[in-house]
């Protein structure tokens, strides 16, 4: 557990610095119109929505649409069958919840890419809770940890994601939080030697 906390302090500090440097990036539609097909993808919760959103309002691969939205939509689809039946239903409903909320931003003519990322990640908590996250996390903790990539949990820009994940765990109760932290820590065991965790 100490290893996990040390890693979080180091990487969250890097994350905050990264967001400060990238807070002024703006994407504009430049005459590109709202596409009915893209809106349909957003209503359906399709991963294709993230690509067509990016085509109209391009923020680049370091921001939410490509780095998180499109990437994790496809990763959850890839790992879908490893989730329980209830977990799979949760994934479909929560993804649809997020993309429907993002339609408001898609219809704008310009966006601040940093603000979009902040708002999009902040949507995760409400959408997850509305879709029954607390009912499925107990049987699907390992699956969630498998989906999330190390660089996104502990790299630049990770602070907001951690706040959402830990906030969700807290809302679901102490046992869920302890299980999530314990499972995450066990996946980080290769870092022990780097941080001196194995020294006696």
N, C-alpha and C positions, 0 to 999 in steps of 0.2 A: 504493500500500500504506500509506503514511503517513496518508493520509486515512481509510482504513478503521480503522486503529488508534486515531486520535484520536476518531473517531466512537464506537468501541466503549467507550473510557474514559468519555466523557461520558454515554452512554446507560446503561451498566452501573451507573454511580454512581446515576443516577435510578432504575434498576430496583431496586437494593438498598433504597433509601429507600421505594419503593412497597411492597415486601413487608413491611418493618418496620411500616408503618402498617396493613396489612391482615391481620396474622397472627392476629387474634382472631376473625375471622368464622366463625360456626358455622351449619351447616344441619341441621335436624331433620326427620324424617319426619312428625311430628305426626299419627300414626295412619294415614298412607298406607301401604298394604301393598305387599309385593313383587309385582310384576306378572309373570306367566308370559311374556307377550308381550315385555316389556322384556328379560327374561333371554334369550329366544330371539334378540333383536336383538344382545345382547352376545355370545352364542355364535357368531353368524354374522358378526360384524364390521360390522354395519349402522350407518350414520350415525344412524339413528333411535334408537339406544341412547342417544346423548348427550342428546337431548331428553327421553326418558322418565326418564333418570337425574336430570336437572335438575328435572323435575316432582316427583319423590319427595323429593329432597334439594336444594332450591334455594339455590345460592350466588350466583347473579346473573351478569349478562353480563360482568363484569370478571374472572371466575375461569375455571378450566380448561375445564369442560364446554362452555360457550358460546364463550369467547374463542379457545380452541385446538382442543379436541376436535371439536365440531360444525363449526366453521368450516373447519378443515383437512381433515376427512373429506370434506366436500362439495367443497372446492377440489381435492383430489386426484382425486375422481371427475370433476370438470369437466375437468381436464387429463389424465385417464387415457390418452386416445388418443395424446397426444404422447409418451408414454413408450414405450420399446422393449417387445417382447413379454415379455421377462424382467423388465423394470421393472414392467410391469402386474401380473405374478404376484407380485412382491415387495410391491407396494402392497396387494393383497388379503390376503396372508398376514400382513404386519406389522400391518395395521389389526385383523385378527381377533385377533392376539396381544395387542394393547393392550386391546381391549374385553373379552376374556376375563379378563384380569388385573384389570380394573376392576370386574368383577362382585362381587368380595369387598367392595368399598366400597359398591356399590349395595345390598347386603343389610344394611348397618348401619342403625341407627335415627338416628344422627347422625354428622356428620363435621366436622372443622375444615377449612374451605375452602382455607386456605393450605397445610396439610399434604397435602391431596388433590392440589393443583396440583403441589407438589413431587414427590410420589410418582408421579403420572401422567406427568410429563415425564421422570422418572428411568426409567420403563418403556420409553421410546423406544429408548434405546441397546441394551438386551438384545434387545428385539423386532426391531429392525432387523438386529442381527448374526445372530440366529437365522434370519432370513428371507433372508439372503444379500446384505445391503447392499453389502459390498465387491465383490461380483461384478457389480453393476449400476450403481454410482455413476459409473464412468468414462464410460459411454455415456448417462448421464441427468443429469449435473450441471446443465446448462442448464435442464432441466425442473424440477428441485427448486428452483432459484433463482427460477424463474418462479412457482412455487406460493406460496412464502413471501412474506408481505406486509412491506413496509418497516417499518411501525409495530411489528410483532411482533419483528422482528430488532433494532430499535434504539429501542424505546419502553420504557415502564415495564413491569417484569416480564420483561425479555428475558434477564437474566443466566443463568438456568437453561437456557433454550433454547440459548443459545450454547455453554454447557458441554457439552451433549449433542451438538450438531452437530460441534463441534471434536473432542470425544472420539471420535466415530465416525470422523471423517476420520483421526485419528491411528492408530486401530486398523487402518485400511485401508492405512496406509503413507504415507510422505512425499509421494509424487506426488499422491495423492488430496487431501491437505491443501493442497498448493500450488495444485492446480487449483481447489479449492473457494474458497480465499481470493482467487485471481486473478479468478475469475468473479464473485464477490461484489463485489470492488473495482471491476470494470468497470461493474457496475450502479449503483455509487455515484458515478460520474463527475460528475453534476450537483451534488454537494456540494462539489466542489473549490473553486469560487469562494467558497462560504460559509465554508469553513475556511481559505481563503487558499492553497490548494494550487497555484493557477496563477500566483502571484506569483513574480517572479524577482528 
